Amino acid sequence: MKSRSLLTVIVSMILIGLGILLILANFDIISMEISTVIGKNWPLLLVVVGMKWFIDAFRSNRGGSWTAGSFLAIYASLVVLGNYGVLDFGFGDVWELWPLLLVYIGLHSLLFAKKSKKKGKRVKVTFDSDRGEGQNHKSFVGDHSFSEENWNLEPMDLWTGVGDYYFDFTKAYIPDTNTSIQVRGWVGDIRMLMPQDLEFQVQATANVGDIKVLDQEAAGLRKELSYKTQNYDEATRKLTINLDFQVGDIRIDRV
């Protein structure tokens, strides 16, 4: 918490200083050359923030997100290079970075999938959507985890451009009703742990990737898998899950 507060203070002070310099330049109190230098280089702030997020993701109890951090650092660096004419890249060219989606899914498979299987658990990441698990939530890049003890399950409609989701329903308070869960995005790694006594139905789709629900696996280029537990129709306490990703690794297990 202290390091995060310190970062906030540093960024806030830099932004205040930047704003003051630009105001002085507008009134010709300082030369336009200084404001031009600031205008070209201020995205370096985003590079610093992105690198901090990236580093914190690999340090215990520091939060952060390696996907969000690396994307922000790369994007801001390209903007700076574009400002100096090294590359033809500006703030509006963010969509040109879509191949990073493939890089992220590949790196995740190489660096994290094997590691998580060996350890039998995943790194816990706090989901920062204003603590509203039952609310709609959209984010471009981010990793989200629902694994706290006695977390309250509510209907969900979640979308992420690039990110991982981890649901541990064995630790959740699940109401005696049919709870709808929808998770969509471009690139994602989705893991769900189900208790033995919970009935559920899943509709999972991934254009590229792997889908495995208990002992069933999807095959083919555009992979789809529908699964329903034996007592789903009769149960009052159950989950109805819809997962839809362009590139995804989807797995649901019972424990």
C-alpha positions, 0 to 999 in steps of 0.5 A: 500500500505504501509503494502504491501511495508513493507512486500516486504521489510521484505521478501526481506531482509530475502531472501538476508540474507538467500542467504548470509548464504548459500554462507558462508556455501558453502565456509565453513566459517560457519558451515553446521549445521546453513545452515541445520537449515536454509534449514529446516526452510525457508518455514516458510517465506511462512507460514508468507506470507500466514497468512498475505494474510489470515488475510488481506482478512478479513480486509477492504481495505487490499486485500489478499485472504483467499484461497491463504493465507490458502493454502500457510500457510498449504502447507509450514507448512507441508513442514517444518514438512516433513523436520523434519521427522514428516510427509512424505511430501515434496515440490513435494507432493503438489497434495496430498492436493487436498482434500482442494478443497472440504474444500474450497468449503464447507467453502465458502458455510457456511461462505460467501454465506449466508453473501453475500445474506443477504448483497445483495453484495459481497466484492470487490477483485482486479483482479491482472492479469496485468490489462489484462482482455482480456488476458488468465489468469491462477492461482492455487488459487485466488479470482477475481472481475470485478466490477469497474465502467466502466471496459472494457470488452474484450474476456476472457479465465480464469482458476483457481484451487480454487477461486471465480469470480464476474462479474458485467456487469452492470458496464462494458463498453460492445462493440457492438460485440459478446464477448466470456467469458470462465471461468474454474477451479476445485473449484469455486463460480461464480456470474454474474450480467447482465443488463436488455438490454444485450443479452447472451448465457450460457453453464455451467457445474459442476460435483458437485454444483448448477447452476442457470441462471435467473429462470432456475436451473440444476439438476442431479449429473453432472449438465449442463445448457444451456441458451440463451436469447430471442433476442440473435441471432439477437443482435450484442451486446451480450455475449457468456459464457462458465463456466466449474468447477469440484465443483462449485456454479454458479449463473447469475442474472439480475438487 
